[in-house]
């Protein structure tokens, strides 16, 4: 992975909001209009494909025991549902990240790290499962193309 592969990912909401505000103001200096596309990848943690995540983790060149621990953490997990006091049969989970786990947000960040804007002058700001695309109204890449790019991004589904 290149050293700047997380440049568009923010850990804190205020920092992400300041970055959005700064980039909009900067683009307005030279453009009459700036567009922002704000996307919420609903249920993103539930749609993480384990084999794709494993490939992305492999590209990070983690120590073998750390990589193996993460893969073991994701493998052979089961889930059941309790409804009206009745417990369903256990089902093996082949995708998703355990919500509430300490490593879940980091794994999602790695999974979505290759989502980049289509236009060279467009800017992505990612915070948790929220992504904001900022681009000048007069640009070589259309709104539709940017939106298609984000929807087909890092193998994330359930776009709202």
N, C-alpha and C positions, 0 to 999 in steps of 0.2 A: 504494500500500500504506500502511496506517496505520503510524505510527511505532513501534508496539509489536507488529508482526506476528511478531517473533521472541522475544517474552518467554518462551515456553515451550520454547525450544531452547537446549541447553547444549553447549558445546564440550568440557568436561572432565567425565569420569565422576564424580570426587569431588563436584563442584558439583551435578551432577544428583542424586546419592545424598543429599546433605545437604538438597536441596530436597524430595525425596520424604519423608525423615525428618521434616523441619520441618512439612510440610503434614499428614502423618499425625498427628503429635503435636498440632498445632493443632486439627484436626477432632475428635480424641478428647477435647478439653476440653469439648465441647458435644454429643457424640454417643457412644452406647454402643458402636458398631462403626464401623469404617472399612474399606472394601473397596479393594483395589488390583488392577487388571487390568494385567498386564505383557505387552506384545506385542512380538514380534520380527518385523519385516517381512523375512522371509528373501528373499534375492535381490532386494532392493528396487532396487539399482542396475541390475539387468537388466530391470526392468519399467517404467522411466521412458519415458513416451510423449513423443517429441520435440515434436510440435505443441502438446501441453498445456504442456510446459515452456516453449516459446517464448512462449506467451500469458502465462504467469506472469512470465517475464523482461521482457516488454513492459510489464507493469504497474509494474515497478520504475523505469521511465523512465531506463534506462541511457543513457550516451552511445552514439550510433549505432555508432561503430567498435568499442566493447566488445561491444554486443549482436551485431553482425555477426560478430565474431571467434568468439563462443561458438556461434552458429548454424553458422558454417563448421566449427568444431571437431566439431560433432555430425553434420554432413551428409556423406553419401557415404563413411562409414566401412565397411570390409569386415572380415570375419573368416573365418579358415579353421581347421581342426582337424588336428593331426598325431596319427595313431594307428598304432602299429607301423611308423613310418617313412614312412607314406603321408600325403600332404597332400590334404585335401579341396578342392573348388572353393571359391572365395571367395564369400561371401554378403554382401549389403549389409545393414547394421544399420539398422533403422528405429526402434529403441528401445534404451535402456540408456545408461549413462554409463560412460566408460572408468574402470575401477577402477584405483587407483594413481595416477591423474592428480591434479595439485594442485587442479584446479577441481571435481573430482567431488563431494566432500563439500558444497561450497557449492551446487552445482546441485541435489543431493538435498535440502538444507535449503530452498531456494527451492521446490522441487517439493512438499514436505510441509508448507510453512508454513501452508496453509489448513486443515489438519487441526486441528479444535478440538473440545473436549468438547461433548456434546449438552446437558448440564445446566448451568445458570448457576453452580451451586455446585461443580461438578466441576472438577478440576484436571488438566491434562496436563503431563507432563514428558517432553521429547524429548531423547534423546542418540543421535547417529548414527542407526542404523536401529531403535533401541529406543524404545518409547513406554510410559510408565506413566500410567495413568488412576487418579486418587485421588478417591474420593467417599464421602460419608457413607452409612451403611446406610439411613437414613430420608431419602430424597430423592424429588423429583417424577419423576425420570427413572430408569427401571428399568435393571438390569444389562444385560438383553437389548437395550434401546434404545441404551445407550452402546456396547455391543459392535457392534451393527449400524452405528452411526455411524462407528466406527473402521474397520470393514471396508470401508465404502463411502467412506471419507475422501478423501484427495487423489489418487484414481485410482491407488492402489497395490494390487498383487495379491500373491498368494503369501503370505497371512497364515497363520502357524503359531501 
